């Protein structure tokens, strides 16, 4: 079975209600608990790298994501990153330059509705992300 590293960085997908509105608060294991069936078709381990709103994503933080992938490259068959949607287009663009010639799948996913909400799209997106990895 393939082994994946699930890297949580925050965003709406990992948010819950607070007095200030939605706030990133779920860690990687909490996010994975919403899709337990993923563990039926791959070995997946999670890590919380940061828990920020993606509007606060900066190149130095993208560098932390790249370093996490680089440091764990030999131990995993692929990587799934949760990310906020506001800056989701920028992070993978930077990662392509920070991780040149990478030969393993790196998939980024997020959601418009937080994982714990009734009509969330996060659960389906998370399952699709792992499925995309398995097809790669």
C-alpha positions as CSV (number, residue, x, y, z in Angstrom):
1,X,0.0,0.0,0.0
2,X,1.2,3.5,-0.8
3,X,2.4,5.7,2.0
4,X,1.3,9.4,2.1
5,X,2.2,12.3,4.2
6,X,-0.8,14.6,4.9
7,X,0.5,18.1,5.6
8,X,-2.0,20.5,7.2
9,X,-1.4,24.2,6.8
10,X,-4.7,25.8,7.8
11,X,-7.3,27.5,5.7
12,X,-11.1,27.1,5.7
13,X,-10.8,23.3,5.4
14,X,-9.3,23.2,9.0
15,X,-11.4,26.0,10.5
16,X,-14.1,26.1,13.2
17,X,-16.3,28.8,14.5
18,X,-14.9,31.3,16.9
19,X,-15.9,34.7,18.2
20,X,-13.9,36.2,15.3
21,X,-15.6,34.0,12.7
22,X,-13.9,31.0,11.1
23,X,-10.5,30.3,12.5
24,X,-8.0,27.5,11.5
25,X,-8.1,25.1,14.4
26,X,-8.1,21.5,13.3
27,X,-4.8,19.5,13.3
28,X,-3.9,16.9,10.7
29,X,-5.3,14.0,12.7
30,X,-8.6,15.7,13.3
31,X,-8.9,16.4,9.6
32,X,-8.1,12.8,8.8
33,X,-10.7,11.6,11.3
34,X,-13.4,12.9,9.0
35,X,-12.4,10.6,6.2
36,X,-11.4,7.3,7.9
37,X,-12.0,5.3,4.8
38,X,-8.8,6.8,3.3
39,X,-6.9,4.4,5.5
40,X,-8.5,1.5,3.7
41,X,-6.5,2.1,0.5
42,X,-3.3,3.8,1.6
43,X,-1.1,4.4,4.7
44,X,-1.5,8.0,5.6
45,X,0.2,9.9,8.3
46,X,-0.5,13.5,9.2
47,X,1.5,16.5,10.4
48,X,0.4,20.0,11.4
49,X,2.9,22.3,9.8
50,X,1.0,25.5,10.5
51,X,-2.5,26.6,11.1
52,X,-3.1,29.9,9.4
53,X,-5.5,31.6,7.2
54,X,-4.1,31.4,3.7
55,X,-4.2,35.2,3.3
56,X,-1.2,35.1,5.7
57,X,0.8,32.6,3.6
58,X,4.2,34.0,2.7
59,X,7.2,32.7,0.7
60,X,9.0,31.8,4.0
61,X,6.0,29.6,5.0
62,X,5.9,28.0,1.5
63,X,9.6,27.3,2.0
64,X,8.6,25.4,5.2
65,X,6.2,23.2,3.2
66,X,8.9,22.5,0.6
67,X,11.4,21.6,3.4
68,X,8.9,19.3,4.9
69,X,8.4,17.5,1.6
70,X,12.2,17.4,1.0
71,X,13.0,16.1,4.5
72,X,10.4,13.3,4.2
73,X,10.8,12.6,0.5
74,X,12.4,9.2,0.9
75,X,9.9,8.0,3.5
76,X,6.7,8.6,1.5
77,X,5.2,7.9,-1.9
78,X,3.4,11.2,-2.2
79,X,2.2,14.3,-0.3
80,X,-1.3,15.8,0.3
81,X,-1.3,19.4,1.5
82,X,-4.4,21.1,2.9
83,X,-4.4,24.8,2.2
84,X,-6.7,27.8,2.2
85,X,-8.2,28.8,-1.1
86,X,-7.4,32.5,-1.0
87,X,-3.7,31.9,-2.0
88,X,-3.9,28.3,-3.2
89,X,-2.7,29.3,-6.7
90,X,0.5,30.8,-5.5
91,X,1.8,28.1,-3.2
92,X,2.0,25.3,-5.8
93,X,3.6,27.7,-8.2
94,X,6.3,28.5,-5.7
95,X,6.7,24.8,-4.8
96,X,7.5,23.9,-8.5
97,X,10.5,26.1,-8.2
98,X,11.5,25.0,-4.7
99,X,11.2,21.3,-5.5
100,X,12.6,21.0,-9.0
101,X,12.5,17.6,-10.7
102,X,10.3,16.1,-8.0
103,X,9.2,12.6,-9.1
104,X,6.4,12.0,-6.5
105,X,2.9,13.5,-6.5
106,X,2.3,16.6,-4.4
107,X,-1.4,17.4,-4.3
108,X,-2.9,20.5,-2.7
109,X,-6.5,20.6,-1.6
110,X,-8.8,23.0,0.3
111,X,-12.5,23.7,0.7
112,X,-15.0,26.5,0.6
113,X,-16.8,25.2,3.7
114,X,-15.0,24.1,6.9
115,X,-14.6,20.4,7.5
116,X,-16.9,20.3,10.6
117,X,-19.8,22.2,8.9
118,X,-22.9,20.4,7.8
119,X,-22.6,21.0,4.0
120,X,-18.9,20.9,3.7
121,X,-17.1,20.2,0.5
122,X,-13.9,19.3,2.4
123,X,-14.6,15.6,2.9
124,X,-15.2,15.0,-0.8
125,X,-12.2,17.1,-1.8
126,X,-10.0,15.2,0.7
127,X,-11.0,11.9,-0.7
128,X,-10.6,13.0,-4.2
129,X,-7.1,14.3,-3.4
130,X,-6.0,10.9,-2.2
131,X,-7.7,9.3,-5.2
132,X,-5.7,11.6,-7.5
133,X,-2.5,10.5,-5.8
134,X,-3.4,6.8,-6.3
135,X,-4.0,7.4,-10.1
136,X,-0.8,9.4,-10.6
